[in-house]
Amino acid sequence: MSSPIGGFYLNAQYRKKAEKFELSTKPKLSISIELQLDDGIILNESQISSADIECRFSTAQAAISLHPTVTSTGMIQLDSSIKIKHPDEDIAQMKQQVVNIESGETLSTLVEGNERIRLKISCNIC
């Protein structure tokens, strides 16, 4: 008779293998972000991440959580949540911005239409 604990152990091992396989099949992305407030750069970072895995960029002044996905057409959708530390409550509120770009493209956009906050993103599929 087998032990029920052994079954849990084997199940956990299979889950780990499945997760590793799933990560290995997702496209790798090279993401660069620049966040400007009132024409001054408050965040400028780059990361390599996998599609569908949230990545975070942060400095003392700002933090961005970014969820990248690759669509069936090959476009890259970047769904971001932006938090800026600032005394102005309009600026300090959590902001959302969704950007669709092609691999190798750089895009600059106003965050939620606010002329004081500009987001510049480039992304490449590795």
BELPE-V66327 format. One record per backbone hydrogen bond with DSSP energy under -0.5 kcal/mol. CO is the residue of the C=O (numbers start at 1). NH is the residue of the N-H. E is the energy in kcal/mol with one decimal. If there is no record, write none. Layout:
# BELPE-V66327
co,nh,e
CO,NH,E
CO,NH,E
This chain:
# BELPE-V66327
co,nh,e
3,7,-1.3
4,8,-1.6
5,9,-2.2
6,10,-2.7
7,11,-2.4
8,12,-2.3
9,13,-2.1
10,14,-2.5
11,15,-2.2
12,16,-2.3
13,17,-2.3
14,18,-2.5
15,19,-2.6
16,20,-2.5
17,21,-2.4
18,22,-2.5
19,23,-2.5
20,24,-2.2
21,25,-1.2
22,26,-0.7
23,26,-0.7
27,51,-2.4
28,126,-2.7
29,31,-0.7
29,49,-2.8
30,124,-1.9
31,47,-2.6
32,122,-2.1
33,45,-2.0
34,120,-3.0
35,42,-2.8
35,43,-1.4
36,118,-2.2
37,40,-1.8
40,37,-2.9
40,42,-0.5
43,35,-2.9
45,33,-3.1
47,31,-3.2
49,29,-4.0
50,53,-1.5
52,54,-0.5
53,68,-0.5
55,66,-3.2
57,64,-3.2
61,85,-3.1
62,59,-3.0
63,83,-2.7
64,57,-2.7
64,66,-0.5
65,81,-2.5
66,55,-2.8
66,68,-0.6
67,79,-2.0
68,52,-3.8
69,71,-0.6
69,77,-3.0
71,74,-1.8
75,71,-2.9
75,77,-0.5
76,78,-0.5
76,101,-2.7
77,69,-2.4
77,79,-0.6
78,80,-0.7
78,99,-2.2
79,67,-2.6
80,97,-2.2
81,65,-2.3
82,95,-2.9
83,63,-2.5
84,86,-0.8
87,89,-0.6
88,91,-0.6
88,92,-2.4
89,93,-1.1
95,82,-3.2
97,80,-3.0
99,78,-3.2
99,101,-0.5
101,76,-3.5
102,105,-2.1
105,123,-1.2
107,121,-2.9
109,119,-3.2
110,112,-0.6
110,113,-0.7
111,114,-2.5
113,115,-0.6
114,111,-0.5
114,117,-1.2
116,38,-2.6
116,118,-0.5
117,111,-2.1
118,36,-3.1
119,109,-2.8
119,121,-0.5
120,34,-2.3
121,107,-3.1
122,32,-2.7
123,104,-3.0
124,30,-2.8
124,126,-0.6
